[in-house]
Amino acid sequence: MAPSLNKDDINLLKGVFATKIDLSAMEKRQDQKFVTKTDLGGLWQKVERKFEQLEGILVKSFQETEGRLQLLEKEVGIPSHN
């Protein structure tokens, strides 16, 4: 009679060795740990857009502050340094 594996033997082997499902899940986890060039390209575009937004906010804020200073200089009688 040829040796055969029973259900307990199979379960024991599955606990010791990786199955195809285990390897597939491990591959997916590994893929999620690393960044691809595509990911970096998308991230770079997001960063550039954020910097453009921040630049717009800073320019607007600077212009508003400059306008307020000019009004104060005019009210107080300080000559402008333009």
ZATORTOR-742345 format. One record per residue (C-alpha): x, y, z. Coordinates in steps of 0.2 Angstrom, whole numbers, plus 5000, padded with zeros to 4 digits. Example, Ala and Ser with C-alpha at 12.3 -4.5 7.8 and 13.67 -1.06 7.14 Angstrom:
! residues 2
+------+------+------+
:    X :    Y :    Z :
+------+------+------+
: 5062 : 4978 : 5039 :
: 5068 : 4995 : 5036 :
+------+------+------+
***
This chain:
! residues 82
+------+------+------+
:    X :    Y :    Z :
+------+------+------+
: 5000 : 5000 : 5000 :
: 5007 : 5017 : 4995 :
: 5009 : 5030 : 5009 :
: 4995 : 5043 : 5009 :
: 4992 : 5059 : 5018 :
: 4977 : 5062 : 5029 :
: 4968 : 5078 : 5032 :
: 4978 : 5081 : 5048 :
: 4995 : 5079 : 5039 :
: 4989 : 5091 : 5025 :
: 4984 : 5104 : 5039 :
: 5001 : 5102 : 5047 :
: 5010 : 5104 : 5031 :
: 5000 : 5120 : 5027 :
: 5004 : 5127 : 5044 :
: 5023 : 5124 : 5041 :
: 5025 : 5128 : 5022 :
: 5018 : 5143 : 5012 :
: 5003 : 5139 : 5001 :
: 5000 : 5148 : 4984 :
: 4987 : 5159 : 4993 :
: 5000 : 5164 : 5006 :
: 5013 : 5168 : 4993 :
: 5000 : 5179 : 4983 :
: 4995 : 5188 : 4999 :
: 5014 : 5191 : 5004 :
: 5017 : 5198 : 4986 :
: 5003 : 5210 : 4988 :
: 5009 : 5216 : 5005 :
: 5027 : 5218 : 4998 :
: 5020 : 5228 : 4983 :
: 5011 : 5240 : 4995 :
: 5028 : 5243 : 5004 :
: 5037 : 5250 : 4989 :
: 5034 : 5265 : 4978 :
: 5035 : 5264 : 4959 :
: 5040 : 5278 : 4947 :
: 5022 : 5280 : 4943 :
: 5018 : 5284 : 4961 :
: 5032 : 5296 : 4962 :
: 5027 : 5305 : 4947 :
: 5009 : 5307 : 4954 :
: 5016 : 5313 : 4970 :
: 5027 : 5325 : 4962 :
: 5013 : 5333 : 4952 :
: 5003 : 5334 : 4969 :
: 5017 : 5343 : 4977 :
: 5019 : 5355 : 4963 :
: 5001 : 5359 : 4963 :
: 5002 : 5363 : 4982 :
: 5017 : 5374 : 4980 :
: 5007 : 5384 : 4966 :
: 4992 : 5386 : 4978 :
: 5004 : 5391 : 4992 :
: 5012 : 5404 : 4981 :
: 4996 : 5411 : 4976 :
: 4991 : 5413 : 4994 :
: 5007 : 5421 : 4999 :
: 5007 : 5433 : 4984 :
: 4989 : 5438 : 4989 :
: 4993 : 5440 : 5007 :
: 5009 : 5450 : 5003 :
: 4999 : 5462 : 4991 :
: 4985 : 5464 : 5005 :
: 4998 : 5468 : 5018 :
: 5007 : 5480 : 5006 :
: 4991 : 5489 : 5003 :
: 4987 : 5491 : 5021 :
: 5005 : 5498 : 5024 :
: 5003 : 5510 : 5011 :
: 4986 : 5516 : 5019 :
: 4994 : 5517 : 5036 :
: 5009 : 5527 : 5028 :
: 4997 : 5539 : 5020 :
: 4986 : 5541 : 5036 :
: 5001 : 5544 : 5047 :
: 5011 : 5554 : 5034 :
: 5026 : 5543 : 5032 :
: 5034 : 5544 : 5015 :
: 5032 : 5528 : 5005 :
: 5048 : 5519 : 5001 :
: 5043 : 5513 : 4984 :
+------+------+------+
***
